[in-house]
Structures are given as structure tokens and as C-alpha cells.
């Protein structure tokens, strides 16, 4: 009987007082109330004789610092005040995707390549004060791709100029194709940070004003996008993405690769893209005192050096 009473009282404890009053009569309420009181009394008596430990049950779960952690501190935290995270943290990741942590050995390679081909490239062109001021303060590395519902893949995101997330770290290689993919993302997201601080000429927005397709961009072939005056299909989503895509692809493509894209675009498409590029060049020079073509030369040299093993 006592066992049954205890079982009932625990389950009743999860029910609201209003529901309890509706479900039970007066005698039953008194019986259950007495049972709850008895349980509380027994628990209090049982606990009163226990010796309380001075050790907290909440222990510091911080992982010990590795050699890579020390390298991050010296190369990211000290010069740039950037917190580079390679361990997967729930609060720093996107709950809309199934994500896998980045492997440590590949995180090291990505971190060194980003330092050499992005942060230090801007140091060389614009000075470390510029890079330190405008670079994101958190870089989160994720091992897997982030697959979207429409079948597209998210390779990177930027949040309010404070954080950049890079995906697919577990597939990283130091070849031209992989490096182009990563640094297109980095320069794209950094462009958003720059334009959020200083906006660009509204002339850019009207160049292709009637040709943006918002969510339908994923159905468009790259060759068709080029002929319409966009450097790729994603640039057709809206003018801010068009600006960032055009700038970032101009930086990461070799002159030969860019020339090939312009041939595919044809006379009309290439004329539109080059008109956009003129606005971008003027913006980078007037807003940030950066020569876009010099920036491109520096980045191309550094990518070639990383492929050869320098900085890695």
C-alpha cells in the first residue's frame, strides 16, 4: 500500500493544482496531500545526517591547452583579437543543419592558410590596424558541409560583422581549387563586413536591378548567369550578394581564369560585369584606400606560396 501511494504521489506531482482539483474528490486530495508531506519529511530527515562536501558538483570542463591552442593564441588572439574555434560548440553553430566537428589536423591547415592568404594579405595591402579593426572576432570551423533544403550547400556564413563560420574543413586540401573555394568565401564574407561599415555607391544596385531572381538562383546555370551579367548564379540572388561575389571572385581567380569567364559571358555579359567591377574598384579605393588590383596580385602570390608549402 505504501509503495502504491508513493507511486501515485510522484505522478500526481507533475499535474497542475487545477487539474488535480477537477480529477479528485476531497478525501483523495487529503490522502495524496498527506503522502506528499510524508515524502518531504522523510527526505529532509535523511539528508540532515549527510556530510556536505565542500567540492562543487560543477567542475571546470575546459580542455587542456594543446600546442595548436597556443599557436592560435599567438597568431590569432594576440595580433587580431580573433577567437578561432575548431571544437564544435552548440552555441556557435547552426541548429538547422546536421554538422560534424572539424578534425584537428585539418583545422590547423585551414587556420594557417586563412592566416597567410587572408589576414596577412590584408596586412600587406592595408596594414594590420585595418585588419585588426574590421576582421570578425570569431571564426568557427565546422567539419562537414551545411546542406540546405533546396539542395544547395552552404560553405560559409557571416553574422553582423562579428563572426564567420567555415564549413567542410574535413575536406580541406592545399590545391588551387580548394583554396579558391575557401578564399572566395572568406573574401565574400569580409566584403559584407566592409560594406556594413561603409556602404557602396547605389549605382551598383541599378546595374542589374531587373535581373535579380532571389531564391530561384539555384536553378540557373553558371553560363546563363555570366551571359546575364553576373559572375555566378548566386550573385543573382540580390545586389549585396552580387557585390560580394563579384569582388571575391575577381580576387581569387587568376587573370587567365577571369578572362575565360568573360569569354563565356560574351560581349553583353562581360560589359555588365566590368561595369560592376568599376564601381567596386572605386569603392575599395575611396572607402578603404585599397587598390583592388594590387590586392589581387598579393592574394594570388600568397595562394601560390601556400600550394608550394609556405606558411603551412
C-alpha positions in Angstrom: 0.0 0.0 0.0 2.8 2.4 0.8 4.5 1.6 -2.4 1.4 2.3 -4.4 0.9 5.6 -2.5 4.4 6.7 -3.3 4.0 5.8 -7.0 0.7 7.8 -7.2 2.1 10.8 -5.4 5.1 11.2 -7.7 2.9 11.1 -10.8 0.4 13.5 -9.3 3.2 15.9 -8.6 3.5 16.6 -12.3 -0.2 17.6 -12.6 -1.3 21.2 -12.1 -3.3 22.0 -8.9 -6.3 23.0 -11.1 -6.3 19.6 -12.9 -5.9 17.8 -9.6 -9.0 19.6 -8.1 -11.0 18.5 -11.2 -9.9 14.9 -11.1 -10.0 14.1 -7.4 -12.5 14.4 -4.6 -11.9 15.9 -1.2 -10.9 12.7 0.6 -8.5 11.7 -2.2 -6.9 15.1 -2.1 -6.3 14.8 1.6 -4.7 11.4 1.2 -2.4 12.5 -1.5 -1.5 15.7 0.3 -0.6 13.6 3.4 1.6 11.3 1.2 3.5 14.3 -0.3 4.1 15.7 3.2 5.4 12.4 4.4 7.8 12.0 1.5 9.1 15.5 2.0 9.6 14.8 5.8 11.5 11.6 5.1 13.8 13.2 2.6 14.6 16.1 4.9 15.4 13.7 7.8 17.5 11.5 5.5 19.5 14.5 4.2 20.1 16.1 7.6 22.6 13.5 8.6 24.7 13.6 5.5 28.1 15.3 5.5 28.2 18.1 2.9 31.2 18.2 0.7 33.0 21.5 0.1 33.7 20.3 -3.5 31.3 21.8 -6.1 29.5 19.4 -8.4 30.0 21.9 -11.2 33.5 21.2 -12.4 35.5 23.2 -14.9 35.2 21.3 -18.2 37.7 23.3 -20.2 40.0 21.1 -22.2 43.7 21.5 -21.5 45.6 23.7 -23.9 47.2 21.9 -26.8 50.1 23.1 -29.0 47.6 24.2 -31.6 45.7 26.2 -29.0 48.9 28.0 -28.1 49.5 28.7 -31.8 46.0 30.1 -32.1 46.7 32.4 -29.2 50.0 33.7 -30.6 48.7 34.1 -34.2 45.0 35.0 -33.9 44.3 36.3 -30.4 47.3 38.5 -29.8 47.6 40.2 -33.2 44.0 40.3 -34.3 41.8 39.6 -31.2 40.2 36.7 -33.0 38.8 33.7 -31.2 39.3 30.8 -33.7 37.2 27.9 -32.6 37.8 24.4 -34.0 35.9 22.4 -31.4 32.2 22.3 -32.2 30.2 24.3 -29.7 26.4 24.2 -29.7 26.0 27.9 -29.0 28.3 28.8 -32.0 26.7 26.5 -34.6 23.6 26.4 -36.8 20.8 24.1 -35.4 19.2 24.0 -38.9 21.9 21.6 -40.2 23.4 18.3 -39.1 27.0 19.2 -38.5 30.2 17.3 -37.8 33.2 18.6 -35.8 36.3 19.6 -37.7 39.3 17.3 -37.4 42.1 19.0 -35.5 44.9 18.3 -38.1 42.8 19.8 -40.9 41.7 22.7 -38.7 45.4 23.5 -38.3 45.9 23.6 -42.0 42.8 25.8 -42.5 43.9 28.1 -39.8 47.4 28.6 -41.3 46.0 29.1 -44.8 43.5 31.7 -43.6 46.1 33.5 -41.7 48.5 33.6 -44.6 46.1 34.2 -47.5 43.5 36.4 -45.9 44.6 38.2 -42.7 48.2 38.7 -43.6 47.3 39.5 -47.2 45.2 42.5 -45.9 48.0 43.3 -43.5 50.3 43.6 -46.5 48.0 45.8 -48.5 46.2 47.9 -45.9 48.1 47.5 -42.7 47.5 45.4 -39.6 45.5 48.1 -37.9 42.9 47.9 -40.7 42.7 44.1 -40.5 42.5 44.1 -36.7 39.7 46.7 -36.7 37.5 45.1 -39.3 38.1 41.4 -39.2 35.5 39.2 -37.5 36.2 38.4 -33.8 35.1 34.8 -34.0 35.9 32.2 -36.7 34.2 28.9 -36.2 35.4 25.9 -38.1 33.0 23.0 -38.9 34.0 19.7 -40.3 31.0 19.0 -42.6 29.2 20.8 -45.3 25.9 22.5 -44.4 23.3 21.1 -46.8 20.3 23.3 -47.4 16.7 22.1 -48.1 16.8 23.2 -51.7 19.8 21.0 -52.4 22.4 23.8 -52.2 25.5 23.7 -50.0 26.5 26.4 -47.5 30.2 26.8 -47.3 30.4 29.9 -45.1 28.4 32.5 -43.2 29.0 35.9 -41.6 27.0 37.3 -38.7 26.8 41.1 -38.2 30.5 41.6 -38.9 31.5 39.7 -35.8 31.7 36.1 -36.7 32.5 33.9 -39.8 31.7 30.2 -39.9 33.6 28.0 -42.4 32.3 24.6 -43.2 33.7 21.4 -44.9 37.0 21.7 -43.0 37.3 17.9 -43.1 37.6 18.1 -46.9 40.3 20.7 -47.0 43.3 20.4 -49.4 46.1 22.8 -50.3 45.3 22.7 -54.0 44.2 25.7 -56.2 40.6 24.6 -56.5 40.1 24.1 -52.7 42.0 27.3 -51.8 39.9 29.3 -54.3 36.7 27.9 -52.7 37.8 28.8 -49.2 39.2 32.3 -50.0 36.3 33.2 -52.2 34.1 32.5 -49.1 36.5 34.5 -46.8 36.7 37.5 -49.1 33.0 37.4 -49.8 32.1 37.4 -46.1 34.7 40.1 -45.4 33.2 42.2 -48.1 29.9 42.1 -46.3 31.7 43.3 -43.1 33.3 46.2 -45.0 30.1 47.3 -46.7 28.2 47.1 -43.4 30.7 49.7 -42.1 30.8 51.8 -45.2 28.2 51.4 -47.9 29.0 51.5 -51.6 27.6 53.7 -54.4 23.9 53.0 -55.1 24.8 53.0 -58.8 25.7 49.3 -58.3 22.2 48.4 -57.3 20.6 49.6 -60.5 23.0 48.0 -63.0 21.2 44.7 -62.9 18.1 45.9 -61.0 15.6 43.9 -63.1 17.5 40.7 -63.3 17.8 39.6 -59.6 15.8 36.3 -59.0 16.0 35.9 -55.2 15.5 32.2 -54.2 15.5 31.0 -57.8 19.2 31.4 -58.3 20.0 27.8 -57.6 18.1 26.7 -60.7 20.3 28.8 -63.0 23.3 27.6 -64.9 26.5 29.5 -64.4 26.9 30.1 -68.1 23.5 31.7 -68.2 24.3 33.8 -65.2 27.5 35.0 -66.9 25.7 36.0 -70.1 23.2 37.9 -68.0 26.0 39.9 -66.4 26.6 38.0 -63.1 29.8 36.3 -62.1 27.9 33.3 -60.9 24.3 32.2 -60.2 24.4 33.1 -56.5 25.2 36.7 -57.5 21.7 36.8 -59.0 20.0 36.5 -55.6 20.3 40.2 -54.7 22.6 43.2 -55.1 24.6 42.8 -51.9 25.4 39.2 -52.8 26.2 40.4 -56.3 28.7 42.9 -55.0 30.4 40.4 -52.7 30.5 37.7 -55.3 32.0 39.9 -58.0 34.7 41.3 -55.7 35.7 38.0 -54.1 35.8 36.1 -57.4 37.9 38.8 -59.0 40.4 38.4 -56.2 40.7 34.6 -56.2 40.6 34.0 -60.0 43.8 34.1 -61.8 43.9 36.6 -64.8 43.5 33.6 -67.1 40.5 32.2 -65.2 38.9 35.7 -65.2 39.4 36.1 -68.9 37.8 32.7 -69.5 34.7 33.7 -67.5 34.5 36.9 -69.6 34.6 34.9 -72.8 31.8 32.8 -71.6 29.8 35.9 -70.6 30.1 37.3 -74.1 30.2 41.0 -75.1 27.0 41.9 -73.2 27.6 39.9 -70.0 31.2 40.9 -69.7 30.3 44.6 -70.2 27.9 44.4 -67.3 30.3 42.6 -65.1 33.1 45.0 -65.8 30.8 48.0 -65.1 30.1 46.5 -61.7 33.8 45.9 -61.2 34.5 49.6 -61.9 32.1 50.6 -59.0 33.8 48.0 -56.8 37.3 49.3 -57.6 36.2 52.9 -56.8 34.6 51.8 -53.6 37.7 50.0 -52.3 39.9 52.9 -53.2 37.7 55.7 -51.8 36.4 53.9 -48.7 39.4 51.9 -47.7 42.4 53.2 -49.7 42.9 49.7 -51.2 43.9 49.1 -54.8 41.8 46.1 -55.8 44.3 45.0 -58.5 47.2 45.2 -56.0 45.2 43.2 -53.5 44.5 40.6 -56.2 48.3 40.3 -57.0 49.1 39.9 -53.4 46.5 37.2 -52.8 47.4 35.3 -56.0 51.1 35.3 -54.9 50.2 34.0 -51.5 47.9 31.3 -52.7 50.7 30.0 -55.0 53.1 30.1 -52.0 50.7 28.1 -49.8 50.4 25.5 -52.6 54.2 25.3 -52.5 54.1 24.8 -48.8 55.0 28.2 -47.5 53.1 29.4 -44.4 51.8 25.8 -43.7 
